[in-house]
Amino acid sequence: MINGDVLSDIVIELSENGHDFEQNEFEKLASGDEKTVDDALVRLARKARRKAFAPHSNFPVGAALLTEKGVYLGGNVEVSGRSTSVHAEMLAAYKAAFEGAEEFKVMSVSTPRQSNDTGPCGLCQHTLSQFTDELRIIEDGGDGEHGIFYLSELIGDGYSASTRHPEYVNDKS
């Protein structure tokens, strides 16, 4: 088993260098215990948050999404005329989908709020539901405590991946 700090450093180093992750690297990450994986993803979401561009809200958000193909990072990118801004969770999901990922496993979200009860907004919930019916979401509380949510608990029944395009949904739940 890989130590959580070592695992996080490896994943951060690889993501910074635009490395195409090898399958065995992800098998190591996926075979780690849940806390190790969660801690690594929280560290990556915090790193993504530092790269966010939030001049209007001053509320930078970072996200790290673990899929079968790798870890995808996103930070919110704000522009005037908010409708064209992109949320961190959406950016990570779009990057994963663009690269061909089909199994969204776990997402960590980091905000400046020192609370572990800040779930993704409704727009992000809807966006994520287009790719998966189930996703474990870790909310970074900033103090070592993390809130754990499941997308299905947040969004409930609705227009989702399985109702929109069931042939593309690979969830095993």
VOFIGU-869676 format. One record per atom (N, C-alpha, C): atom name; x, z, y negated; residue number from 1. Coordinates in nm, 2 decimals, padded with zeros to 4 digits, m for minus. Last residue first. Layout:
<recs>
CA | X | Z | Y | NUM .
...
</recs>
This chain:
<recs>
N | m02.31 | m01.03 | m00.04 | 173 .
CA | m02.39 | m00.91 | m00.04 | 173 .
C | m02.53 | m00.92 | 00.03 | 173 .
N | m02.15 | m01.23 | m00.08 | 172 .
CA | m02.16 | m01.19 | 00.06 | 172 .
C | m02.25 | m01.07 | 00.07 | 172 .
N | m02.19 | m01.52 | m00.28 | 171 .
CA | m02.19 | m01.37 | m00.27 | 171 .
C | m02.21 | m01.34 | m00.12 | 171 .
N | m02.18 | m01.78 | m00.36 | 170 .
CA | m02.11 | m01.74 | m00.24 | 170 .
C | m02.10 | m01.59 | m00.22 | 170 .
N | m02.37 | m02.03 | m00.49 | 169 .
CA | m02.35 | m01.88 | m00.49 | 169 .
C | m02.29 | m01.85 | m00.35 | 169 .
N | m02.44 | m02.29 | m00.49 | 168 .
CA | m02.31 | m02.26 | m00.54 | 168 .
C | m02.28 | m02.11 | m00.53 | 168 .
N | m02.70 | m02.31 | m00.40 | 167 .
CA | m02.60 | m02.38 | m00.32 | 167 .
C | m02.46 | m02.35 | m00.37 | 167 .
N | m02.86 | m02.19 | m00.59 | 166 .
CA | m02.82 | m02.11 | m00.47 | 166 .
C | m02.71 | m02.18 | m00.39 | 166 .
N | m02.90 | m02.19 | m00.90 | 165 .
CA | m02.83 | m02.29 | m00.81 | 165 .
C | m02.77 | m02.22 | m00.69 | 165 .
N | m03.10 | m02.00 | m00.98 | 164 .
CA | m03.07 | m02.12 | m01.06 | 164 .
C | m03.00 | m02.23 | m00.97 | 164 .
N | m03.12 | m01.79 | m00.81 | 163 .
CA | m03.25 | m01.87 | m00.84 | 163 .
C | m03.21 | m02.00 | m00.91 | 163 .
N | m02.86 | m01.71 | m00.79 | 162 .
CA | m02.93 | m01.75 | m00.66 | 162 .
C | m03.06 | m01.82 | m00.69 | 162 .
N | m02.79 | m01.65 | m01.06 | 161 .
CA | m02.72 | m01.75 | m00.98 | 161 .
C | m02.80 | m01.80 | m00.86 | 161 .
N | m03.11 | m01.59 | m01.23 | 160 .
CA | m02.97 | m01.56 | m01.19 | 160 .
C | m02.91 | m01.67 | m01.10 | 160 .
N | m03.35 | m01.46 | m01.40 | 159 .
CA | m03.30 | m01.59 | m01.38 | 159 .
C | m03.15 | m01.58 | m01.35 | 159 .
N | m03.41 | m01.15 | m01.23 | 158 .
CA | m03.42 | m01.24 | m01.34 | 158 .
C | m03.37 | m01.38 | m01.30 | 158 .
N | m03.40 | m00.80 | m01.19 | 157 .
CA | m03.43 | m00.93 | m01.14 | 157 .
C | m03.45 | m01.03 | m01.25 | 157 .
N | m03.13 | m00.63 | m01.36 | 156 .
CA | m03.25 | m00.64 | m01.28 | 156 .
C | m03.27 | m00.78 | m01.23 | 156 .
N | m02.90 | m00.57 | m01.51 | 155 .
CA | m02.99 | m00.69 | m01.55 | 155 .
C | m03.12 | m00.69 | m01.48 | 155 .
N | m02.79 | m00.34 | m01.41 | 154 .
CA | m02.80 | m00.36 | m01.55 | 154 .
C | m02.90 | m00.46 | m01.59 | 154 .
N | m02.79 | m00.37 | m01.13 | 153 .
CA | m02.85 | m00.25 | m01.19 | 153 .
C | m02.88 | m00.27 | m01.34 | 153 .
N | m02.64 | m00.61 | m01.10 | 152 .
CA | m02.78 | m00.61 | m01.06 | 152 .
C | m02.86 | m00.48 | m01.12 | 152 .
N | m02.39 | m00.52 | m01.18 | 151 .
CA | m02.46 | m00.62 | m01.26 | 151 .
C | m02.61 | m00.61 | m01.23 | 151 .
N | m02.32 | m00.18 | m01.17 | 150 .
CA | m02.33 | m00.31 | m01.09 | 150 .
C | m02.42 | m00.40 | m01.17 | 150 .
N | m02.07 | 00.03 | m01.30 | 149 .
CA | m02.20 | m00.03 | m01.30 | 149 .
C | m02.20 | m00.15 | m01.20 | 149 .
N | m01.89 | 00.31 | m01.37 | 148 .
CA | m01.90 | 00.21 | m01.27 | 148 .
C | m02.05 | 00.16 | m01.28 | 148 .
N | m01.66 | 00.44 | m01.61 | 147 .
CA | m01.80 | 00.42 | m01.57 | 147 .
C | m01.81 | 00.30 | m01.47 | 147 .
N | m01.37 | 00.64 | m01.57 | 146 .
CA | m01.43 | 00.51 | m01.58 | 146 .
C | m01.58 | 00.51 | m01.54 | 146 .
N | m01.12 | 00.84 | m01.71 | 145 .
CA | m01.26 | 00.83 | m01.64 | 145 .
C | m01.32 | 00.70 | m01.67 | 145 .
N | m00.91 | 00.80 | m01.87 | 144 .
CA | m00.89 | 00.81 | m01.72 | 144 .
C | m01.01 | 00.81 | m01.64 | 144 .
N | m01.00 | 00.76 | m02.12 | 143 .
CA | m00.94 | 00.89 | m02.09 | 143 .
C | m00.91 | 00.91 | m01.94 | 143 .
N | m01.12 | 00.52 | m02.15 | 142 .
CA | m01.00 | 00.55 | m02.23 | 142 .
C | m00.93 | 00.68 | m02.20 | 142 .
N | m01.32 | 00.42 | m02.00 | 141 .
CA | m01.35 | 00.53 | m02.09 | 141 .
C | m01.24 | 00.57 | m02.17 | 141 .
N | m01.40 | 00.10 | m01.91 | 140 .
CA | m01.28 | 00.18 | m01.94 | 140 .
C | m01.33 | 00.29 | m02.04 | 140 .
N | m01.62 | 00.02 | m01.66 | 139 .
CA | m01.61 | 00.04 | m01.80 | 139 .
C | m01.50 | 00.14 | m01.83 | 139 .
N | m01.64 | m00.22 | m01.42 | 138 .
CA | m01.57 | m00.09 | m01.45 | 138 .
C | m01.56 | m00.09 | m01.60 | 138 .
N | m01.87 | m00.36 | m01.21 | 137 .
CA | m01.82 | m00.36 | m01.35 | 137 .
C | m01.76 | m00.22 | m01.38 | 137 .
N | m01.93 | m00.57 | m00.94 | 136 .
CA | m01.90 | m00.43 | m00.98 | 136 .
C | m01.83 | m00.44 | m01.12 | 136 .
N | m02.19 | m00.79 | m00.90 | 135 .
CA | m02.06 | m00.77 | m00.96 | 135 .
C | m02.04 | m00.63 | m00.99 | 135 .
N | m02.41 | m01.02 | m00.77 | 134 .
CA | m02.36 | m00.89 | m00.77 | 134 .
C | m02.22 | m00.88 | m00.82 | 134 .
N | m02.47 | m01.28 | m00.81 | 133 .
CA | m02.58 | m01.19 | m00.81 | 133 .
C | m02.54 | m01.05 | m00.81 | 133 .
N | m02.28 | m01.50 | m01.03 | 132 .
CA | m02.29 | m01.41 | m00.92 | 132 .
C | m02.42 | m01.32 | m00.92 | 132 .
N | m02.32 | m01.68 | m01.24 | 131 .
CA | m02.21 | m01.70 | m01.14 | 131 .
C | m02.22 | m01.61 | m01.02 | 131 .
N | m02.52 | m01.59 | m01.39 | 130 .
CA | m02.52 | m01.73 | m01.36 | 130 .
C | m02.41 | m01.77 | m01.25 | 130 .
N | m02.46 | m01.34 | m01.46 | 129 .
CA | m02.55 | m01.36 | m01.36 | 129 .
C | m02.57 | m01.50 | m01.31 | 129 .
N | m02.29 | m01.37 | m01.68 | 128 .
CA | m02.23 | m01.33 | m01.55 | 128 .
C | m02.33 | m01.36 | m01.44 | 128 .
N | m02.49 | m01.42 | m01.88 | 127 .
CA | m02.39 | m01.52 | m01.84 | 127 .
C | m02.33 | m01.49 | m01.71 | 127 .
N | m02.64 | m01.18 | m01.88 | 126 .
CA | m02.70 | m01.31 | m01.84 | 126 .
C | m02.60 | m01.41 | m01.80 | 126 .
N | m02.44 | m01.01 | m01.97 | 125 .
CA | m02.50 | m00.99 | m01.84 | 125 .
C | m02.57 | m01.12 | m01.79 | 125 .
N | m02.39 | m01.12 | m02.22 | 124 .
CA | m02.28 | m01.12 | m02.12 | 124 .
C | m02.34 | m01.10 | m01.98 | 124 .
N | m02.64 | m01.06 | m02.34 | 123 .
CA | m02.59 | m01.20 | m02.33 | 123 .
C | m02.48 | m01.21 | m02.22 | 123 .
N | m02.65 | m00.78 | m02.32 | 122 .
CA | m02.74 | m00.86 | m02.25 | 122 .
C | m02.70 | m01.01 | m02.24 | 122 .
N | m02.31 | m00.64 | m02.29 | 121 .
CA | m02.44 | m00.67 | m02.36 | 121 .
C | m02.53 | m00.76 | m02.28 | 121 .
N | m02.18 | m00.42 | m02.04 | 120 .
CA | m02.18 | m00.55 | m02.11 | 120 .
C | m02.31 | m00.57 | m02.18 | 120 .
N | m02.18 | m00.07 | m02.12 | 119 .
CA | m02.20 | m00.18 | m02.03 | 119 .
C | m02.20 | m00.31 | m02.11 | 119 .
N | m02.04 | 00.21 | m02.18 | 118 .
CA | m02.06 | 00.09 | m02.26 | 118 .
C | m02.07 | m00.03 | m02.17 | 118 .
N | m01.97 | 00.45 | m02.08 | 117 .
CA | m02.10 | 00.41 | m02.06 | 117 .
C | m02.14 | 00.29 | m02.15 | 117 .
N | m01.74 | 00.60 | m02.13 | 116 .
CA | m01.75 | 00.52 | m02.01 | 116 .
C | m01.89 | 00.47 | m01.98 | 116 .
N | m01.57 | 00.61 | m02.44 | 115 .
CA | m01.69 | 00.64 | m02.36 | 115 .
C | m01.69 | 00.55 | m02.24 | 115 .
N | m01.44 | 00.54 | m02.70 | 114 .
CA | m01.39 | 00.64 | m02.60 | 114 .
C | m01.51 | 00.69 | m02.52 | 114 .
N | m01.43 | 00.21 | m02.79 | 113 .
CA | m01.51 | 00.33 | m02.78 | 113 .
C | m01.46 | 00.42 | m02.67 | 113 .
N | m01.28 | m00.02 | m02.78 | 112 .
CA | m01.22 | 00.09 | m02.85 | 112 .
C | m01.30 | 00.22 | m02.84 | 112 .
N | m01.31 | m00.13 | m02.43 | 111 .
CA | m01.35 | m00.13 | m02.57 | 111 .
C | m01.28 | m00.02 | m02.64 | 111 .
N | m01.28 | m00.32 | m02.14 | 110 .
CA | m01.22 | m00.22 | m02.22 | 110 .
C | m01.26 | m00.24 | m02.37 | 110 .
N | m01.39 | m00.38 | m01.82 | 109 .
CA | m01.41 | m00.41 | m01.96 | 109 .
C | m01.36 | m00.29 | m02.04 | 109 .
N | m01.33 | m00.54 | m01.51 | 108 .
CA | m01.31 | m00.43 | m01.59 | 108 .
C | m01.33 | m00.47 | m01.74 | 108 .
N | m01.51 | m00.66 | m01.23 | 107 .
CA | m01.47 | m00.69 | m01.37 | 107 .
C | m01.44 | m00.55 | m01.44 | 107 .
N | m01.48 | m00.80 | m00.90 | 106 .
CA | m01.48 | m00.68 | m00.99 | 106 .
C | m01.44 | m00.72 | m01.13 | 106 .
N | m01.56 | m01.07 | m00.80 | 105 .
CA | m01.56 | m00.94 | m00.72 | 105 .
C | m01.57 | m00.82 | m00.81 | 105 .
N | m01.68 | m01.38 | m00.77 | 104 .
CA | m01.65 | m01.28 | m00.87 | 104 .
C | m01.67 | m01.14 | m00.81 | 104 .
N | m01.60 | m01.65 | m00.62 | 103 .
CA | m01.64 | m01.52 | m00.58 | 103 .
C | m01.59 | m01.42 | m00.68 | 103 .
N | m01.51 | m01.89 | m00.72 | 102 .
CA | m01.65 | m01.88 | m00.68 | 102 .
C | m01.69 | m01.74 | m00.64 | 102 .
N | m01.29 | m02.07 | m00.93 | 101 .
CA | m01.32 | m01.94 | m00.86 | 101 .
C | m01.47 | m01.94 | m00.84 | 101 .
N | m01.21 | m02.29 | m01.08 | 100 .
CA | m01.27 | m02.31 | m00.95 | 100 .
C | m01.30 | m02.18 | m00.87 | 100 .
N | m01.14 | m02.27 | m01.34 | 99 .
CA | m01.03 | m02.28 | m01.24 | 99 .
C | m01.08 | m02.29 | m01.10 | 99 .
N | m01.38 | m02.23 | m01.46 | 98 .
CA | m01.31 | m02.36 | m01.49 | 98 .
C | m01.20 | m02.38 | m01.39 | 98 .
N | m01.44 | m01.98 | m01.37 | 97 .
CA | m01.53 | m02.09 | m01.33 | 97 .
C | m01.45 | m02.22 | m01.35 | 97 .
N | m01.24 | m01.83 | m01.52 | 96 .
CA | m01.25 | m01.83 | m01.37 | 96 .
C | m01.33 | m01.95 | m01.32 | 96 .
N | m01.32 | m01.89 | m01.78 | 95 .
CA | m01.18 | m01.93 | m01.73 | 95 .
C | m01.18 | m01.93 | m01.58 | 95 .
N | m01.57 | m01.77 | m01.79 | 94 .
CA | m01.56 | m01.92 | m01.81 | 94 .
C | m01.42 | m01.97 | m01.76 | 94 .
N | m01.51 | m01.50 | m01.75 | 93 .
CA | m01.59 | m01.57 | m01.65 | 93 .
C | m01.58 | m01.72 | m01.66 | 93 .
N | m01.36 | m01.45 | m01.98 | 92 .
CA | m01.30 | m01.43 | m01.85 | 92 .
C | m01.38 | m01.51 | m01.74 | 92 .
N | m01.55 | m01.50 | m02.17 | 91 .
CA | m01.43 | m01.58 | m02.17 | 91 .
C | m01.36 | m01.57 | m02.03 | 91 .
N | m01.75 | m01.31 | m02.12 | 90 .
CA | m01.78 | m01.45 | m02.10 | 90 .
C | m01.66 | m01.53 | m02.09 | 90 .
N | m01.61 | m01.07 | m02.18 | 89 .
CA | m01.66 | m01.09 | m02.04 | 89 .
C | m01.69 | m01.24 | m02.02 | 89 .
N | m01.56 | m01.12 | m02.46 | 88 .
CA | m01.45 | m01.10 | m02.36 | 88 .
C | m01.50 | m01.13 | m02.22 | 88 .
N | m01.76 | m01.37 | m02.62 | 87 .
CA | m01.74 | m01.23 | m02.58 | 87 .
C | m01.63 | m01.23 | m02.47 | 87 .
N | m01.71 | m01.58 | m02.89 | 86 .
CA | m01.71 | m01.57 | m02.75 | 86 .
C | m01.68 | m01.42 | m02.71 | 86 .
N | m01.90 | m01.74 | m03.16 | 85 .
CA | m01.81 | m01.64 | m03.11 | 85 .
C | m01.82 | m01.63 | m02.96 | 85 .
N | m02.11 | m01.89 | m03.25 | 84 .
CA | m02.00 | m01.96 | m03.18 | 84 .
C | m01.89 | m01.87 | m03.14 | 84 .
N | m02.28 | m01.72 | m03.37 | 83 .
CA | m02.33 | m01.79 | m03.26 | 83 .
C | m02.22 | m01.86 | m03.18 | 83 .
N | m02.16 | m01.61 | m03.61 | 82 .
CA | m02.14 | m01.55 | m03.48 | 82 .
C | m02.19 | m01.62 | m03.36 | 82 .
N | m02.02 | m01.71 | m03.85 | 81 .
CA | m02.13 | m01.78 | m03.78 | 81 .
C | m02.14 | m01.74 | m03.64 | 81 .
N | m01.67 | m01.69 | m03.81 | 80 .
CA | m01.79 | m01.67 | m03.89 | 80 .
C | m01.90 | m01.76 | m03.84 | 80 .
N | m01.57 | m01.58 | m03.48 | 79 .
CA | m01.56 | m01.67 | m03.59 | 79 .
C | m01.68 | m01.64 | m03.68 | 79 .
N | m01.39 | m01.39 | m03.24 | 78 .
CA | m01.49 | m01.40 | m03.34 | 78 .
C | m01.46 | m01.51 | m03.44 | 78 .
N | m01.34 | m01.34 | m02.92 | 77 .
CA | m01.29 | m01.43 | m03.02 | 77 .
C | m01.40 | m01.45 | m03.12 | 77 .
N | m01.26 | m01.09 | m02.68 | 76 .
CA | m01.35 | m01.15 | m02.77 | 76 .
C | m01.28 | m01.23 | m02.88 | 76 .
N | m01.06 | m01.19 | m02.40 | 75 .
CA | m01.08 | m01.10 | m02.51 | 75 .
C | m01.18 | m01.17 | m02.61 | 75 .
N | m00.99 | m01.20 | m02.05 | 74 .
CA | m01.06 | m01.26 | m02.17 | 74 .
C | m01.06 | m01.15 | m02.28 | 74 .
N | m00.83 | m01.30 | m01.75 | 73 .
CA | m00.84 | m01.22 | m01.86 | 73 .
C | m00.92 | m01.28 | m01.97 | 73 .
N | m00.86 | m01.31 | m01.40 | 72 .
CA | m00.87 | m01.39 | m01.53 | 72 .
C | m00.90 | m01.29 | m01.64 | 72 .
N | m00.69 | m01.31 | m01.10 | 71 .
CA | m00.74 | m01.23 | m01.21 | 71 .
C | m00.74 | m01.31 | m01.34 | 71 .
N | m00.78 | m01.52 | m00.82 | 70 .
CA | m00.69 | m01.45 | m00.91 | 70 .
C | m00.76 | m01.36 | m01.01 | 70 .
N | m00.96 | m01.62 | m00.63 | 69 .
CA | m00.85 | m01.71 | m00.68 | 69 .
C | m00.75 | m01.64 | m00.77 | 69 .
N | m01.16 | m01.44 | m00.59 | 68 .
CA | m01.08 | m01.48 | m00.48 | 68 .
C | m00.96 | m01.57 | m00.52 | 68 .
N | m01.12 | m01.23 | m00.89 | 67 .
CA | m01.19 | m01.33 | m00.80 | 67 .
C | m01.10 | m01.36 | m00.68 | 67 .
N | m01.15 | m01.00 | m01.14 | 66 .
CA | m01.09 | m01.03 | m01.01 | 66 .
C | m01.18 | m01.12 | m00.93 | 66 .
N | m01.12 | m01.00 | m01.48 | 65 .
CA | m01.21 | m01.03 | m01.37 | 65 .
C | m01.13 | m01.07 | m01.25 | 65 .
N | m01.10 | m00.81 | m01.76 | 64 .
CA | m01.02 | m00.86 | m01.65 | 64 .
C | m01.12 | m00.88 | m01.53 | 64 .
N | m01.14 | m00.80 | m02.12 | 63 .
CA | m01.20 | m00.80 | m01.98 | 63 .
C | m01.10 | m00.86 | m01.88 | 63 .
N | m01.17 | m00.63 | m02.43 | 62 .
CA | m01.09 | m00.70 | m02.33 | 62 .
C | m01.16 | m00.70 | m02.20 | 62 .
N | m01.26 | m00.63 | m02.77 | 61 .
CA | m01.30 | m00.60 | m02.63 | 61 .
C | m01.21 | m00.69 | m02.54 | 61 .
N | m01.25 | m00.49 | m03.10 | 60 .
CA | m01.19 | m00.58 | m03.00 | 60 .
C | m01.23 | m00.53 | m02.86 | 60 .
N | m01.40 | m00.47 | m03.36 | 59 .
CA | m01.44 | m00.41 | m03.23 | 59 .
C | m01.38 | m00.50 | m03.12 | 59 .
N | m01.42 | m00.58 | m03.61 | 58 .
CA | m01.32 | m00.48 | m03.59 | 58 .
C | m01.34 | m00.40 | m03.46 | 58 .
N | m01.60 | m00.78 | m03.67 | 57 .
CA | m01.65 | m00.66 | m03.62 | 57 .
C | m01.55 | m00.55 | m03.62 | 57 .
N | m01.42 | m00.98 | m03.78 | 56 .
CA | m01.55 | m00.95 | m03.85 | 56 .
C | m01.61 | m00.82 | m03.80 | 56 .
N | m01.19 | m01.02 | m03.63 | 55 .
CA | m01.17 | m00.98 | m03.78 | 55 .
C | m01.31 | m00.94 | m03.84 | 55 .
N | m01.09 | m01.01 | m03.35 | 54 .
CA | m01.21 | m00.95 | m03.40 | 54 .
C | m01.21 | m00.92 | m03.54 | 54 .
N | m00.95 | m01.13 | m03.09 | 53 .
CA | m00.95 | m01.17 | m03.23 | 53 .
C | m01.08 | m01.13 | m03.28 | 53 .
N | m00.74 | m00.96 | m02.84 | 52 .
CA | m00.87 | m01.01 | m02.89 | 52 .
C | m00.86 | m01.04 | m03.04 | 52 .
N | m00.52 | m00.85 | m02.73 | 51 .
CA | m00.51 | m00.99 | m02.78 | 51 .
C | m00.64 | m01.04 | m02.84 | 51 .
N | m00.60 | m00.60 | m02.65 | 50 .
CA | m00.50 | m00.61 | m02.76 | 50 .
C | m00.48 | m00.75 | m02.81 | 50 .
N | m00.76 | m00.67 | m02.44 | 49 .
CA | m00.82 | m00.62 | m02.56 | 49 .
C | m00.72 | m00.63 | m02.68 | 49 .
N | m00.57 | m00.73 | m02.24 | 48 .
CA | m00.65 | m00.84 | m02.30 | 48 .
C | m00.72 | m00.80 | m02.43 | 48 .
N | m00.49 | m00.47 | m02.19 | 47 .
CA | m00.39 | m00.57 | m02.24 | 47 .
C | m00.47 | m00.68 | m02.31 | 47 .
N | m00.73 | m00.36 | m02.09 | 46 .
CA | m00.67 | m00.31 | m02.21 | 46 .
C | m00.57 | m00.40 | m02.28 | 46 .
N | m00.75 | m00.52 | m01.86 | 45 .
CA | m00.85 | m00.53 | m01.96 | 45 .
C | m00.80 | m00.47 | m02.10 | 45 .
N | m00.52 | m00.42 | m01.72 | 44 .
CA | m00.52 | m00.56 | m01.76 | 44 .
C | m00.63 | m00.58 | m01.87 | 44 .
N | m00.60 | m00.16 | m01.67 | 43 .
CA | m00.48 | m00.18 | m01.75 | 43 .
C | m00.48 | m00.33 | m01.80 | 43 .
N | m00.82 | m00.21 | m01.51 | 42 .
CA | m00.84 | m00.14 | m01.64 | 42 .
C | m00.72 | m00.17 | m01.73 | 42 .
N | m00.70 | m00.32 | m01.29 | 41 .
CA | m00.79 | m00.40 | m01.37 | 41 .
C | m00.82 | m00.34 | m01.51 | 41 .
N | m00.56 | m00.10 | m01.19 | 40 .
CA | m00.49 | m00.22 | m01.23 | 40 .
C | m00.57 | m00.31 | m01.32 | 40 .
N | m00.77 | 00.08 | m01.13 | 39 .
CA | m00.67 | 00.11 | m01.23 | 39 .
C | m00.59 | m00.01 | m01.28 | 39 .
N | m00.91 | m00.07 | m00.93 | 38 .
CA | m00.97 | m00.04 | m01.06 | 38 .
C | m00.87 | 00.00 | m01.17 | 38 .
N | m00.71 | m00.07 | m00.73 | 37 .
CA | m00.76 | m00.20 | m00.79 | 37 .
C | m00.82 | m00.17 | m00.92 | 37 .
N | m00.69 | 00.20 | m00.68 | 36 .
CA | m00.57 | 00.12 | m00.72 | 36 .
C | m00.61 | m00.01 | m00.79 | 36 .
N | m00.95 | 00.26 | m00.60 | 35 .
CA | m00.90 | 00.32 | m00.72 | 35 .
C | m00.78 | 00.25 | m00.77 | 35 .
N | m00.98 | 00.11 | m00.36 | 34 .
CA | m01.06 | 00.08 | m00.48 | 34 .
C | m01.01 | 00.14 | m00.61 | 34 .
N | m00.66 | 00.02 | m00.22 | 33 .
CA | m00.78 | 00.10 | m00.22 | 33 .
C | m00.85 | 00.08 | m00.35 | 33 .
N | m00.57 | m00.32 | m00.16 | 32 .
CA | m00.55 | m00.19 | m00.22 | 32 .
C | m00.68 | m00.11 | m00.22 | 32 .
N | m00.64 | m00.57 | m00.09 | 31 .
CA | m00.63 | m00.48 | 00.02 | 31 .
C | m00.60 | m00.34 | m00.03 | 31 .
N | m00.63 | m00.71 | m00.33 | 30 .
CA | m00.76 | m00.69 | m00.27 | 30 .
C | m00.76 | m00.59 | m00.16 | 30 .
N | m00.35 | m00.72 | m00.37 | 29 .
CA | m00.44 | m00.66 | m00.46 | 29 .
C | m00.57 | m00.62 | m00.40 | 29 .
N | m00.28 | m00.87 | m00.14 | 28 .
CA | m00.23 | m00.74 | m00.16 | 28 .
C | m00.31 | m00.66 | m00.26 | 28 .
N | m00.42 | m01.10 | m00.19 | 27 .
CA | m00.46 | m01.02 | m00.07 | 27 .
C | m00.40 | m00.88 | m00.08 | 27 .
N | m00.29 | m01.19 | m00.41 | 26 .
CA | m00.42 | m01.14 | m00.42 | 26 .
C | m00.47 | m01.06 | m00.30 | 26 .
N | m00.05 | m01.26 | m00.29 | 25 .
CA | m00.05 | m01.16 | m00.40 | 25 .
C | m00.19 | m01.10 | m00.42 | 25 .
N | m00.13 | m01.46 | m00.11 | 24 .
CA | m00.08 | m01.33 | m00.06 | 24 .
C | m00.07 | m01.22 | m00.16 | 24 .
N | m00.19 | m01.67 | m00.28 | 23 .
CA | m00.30 | m01.61 | m00.21 | 23 .
C | m00.25 | m01.47 | m00.16 | 23 .
N | m00.03 | m01.66 | m00.60 | 22 .
CA | m00.03 | m01.70 | m00.46 | 22 .
C | m00.14 | m01.62 | m00.39 | 22 .
N | m00.13 | m01.76 | m00.92 | 21 .
CA | m00.11 | m01.65 | m00.82 | 21 .
C | m00.11 | m01.71 | m00.68 | 21 .
N | 00.05 | m01.93 | m01.14 | 20 .
CA | m00.06 | m01.95 | m01.05 | 20 .
C | m00.04 | m01.85 | m00.94 | 20 .
N | 00.15 | m01.77 | m01.45 | 19 .
CA | 00.17 | m01.79 | m01.31 | 19 .
C | 00.05 | m01.83 | m01.23 | 19 .
N | 00.17 | m01.72 | m01.71 | 18 .
CA | 00.08 | m01.83 | m01.67 | 18 .
C | 00.10 | m01.87 | m01.53 | 18 .
N | 00.30 | m01.49 | m01.78 | 17 .
CA | 00.38 | m01.61 | m01.76 | 17 .
C | 00.30 | m01.73 | m01.71 | 17 .
N | 00.11 | m01.30 | m01.78 | 16 .
CA | 00.17 | m01.33 | m01.90 | 16 .
C | 00.25 | m01.46 | m01.89 | 16 .
N | 00.05 | m01.28 | m01.51 | 15 .
CA | m00.05 | m01.34 | m01.60 | 15 .
C | 00.01 | m01.37 | m01.73 | 15 .
N | 00.28 | m01.16 | m01.40 | 14 .
CA | 00.24 | m01.29 | m01.36 | 14 .
C | 00.14 | m01.35 | m01.45 | 14 .
N | 00.28 | m00.91 | m01.54 | 13 .
CA | 00.39 | m01.00 | m01.56 | 13 .
C | 00.35 | m01.14 | m01.52 | 13 .
N | 00.03 | m00.80 | m01.45 | 12 .
CA | 00.05 | m00.83 | m01.59 | 12 .
C | 00.16 | m00.93 | m01.61 | 12 .
N | 00.09 | m00.78 | m01.17 | 11 .
CA | m00.02 | m00.87 | m01.22 | 11 .
C | 00.00 | m00.90 | m01.36 | 11 .
N | 00.30 | m00.60 | m01.19 | 10 .
CA | 00.32 | m00.73 | m01.12 | 10 .
C | 00.22 | m00.83 | m01.17 | 10 .
N | 00.19 | m00.38 | m01.31 | 9 .
CA | 00.30 | m00.45 | m01.37 | 9 .
C | 00.32 | m00.59 | m01.32 | 9 .
N | m00.01 | m00.31 | m01.11 | 8 .
CA | m00.05 | m00.35 | m01.25 | 8 .
C | 00.06 | m00.43 | m01.32 | 8 .
N | 00.17 | m00.24 | m00.90 | 7 .
CA | 00.07 | m00.35 | m00.89 | 7 .
C | 00.03 | m00.40 | m01.02 | 7 .
N | 00.29 | m00.02 | m01.01 | 6 .
CA | 00.37 | m00.13 | m00.98 | 6 .
C | 00.28 | m00.25 | m00.96 | 6 .
N | 00.07 | 00.15 | m01.05 | 5 .
CA | 00.15 | 00.11 | m01.16 | 5 .
C | 00.23 | m00.01 | m01.13 | 5 .
N | m00.02 | 00.18 | m00.77 | 4 .
CA | m00.10 | 00.13 | m00.88 | 4 .
C | m00.03 | 00.08 | m01.00 | 4 .
N | 00.18 | 00.08 | m00.50 | 3 .
CA | 00.16 | 00.18 | m00.61 | 3 .
C | 00.08 | 00.11 | m00.72 | 3 .
N | 00.05 | m00.08 | m00.22 | 2 .
CA | 00.13 | m00.09 | m00.34 | 2 .
C | 00.09 | 00.02 | m00.44 | 2 .
N | 00.08 | 00.00 | 00.12 | 1 .
CA | 00.00 | 00.00 | 00.00 | 1 .
C | 00.09 | 00.00 | m00.12 | 1 .
</recs>
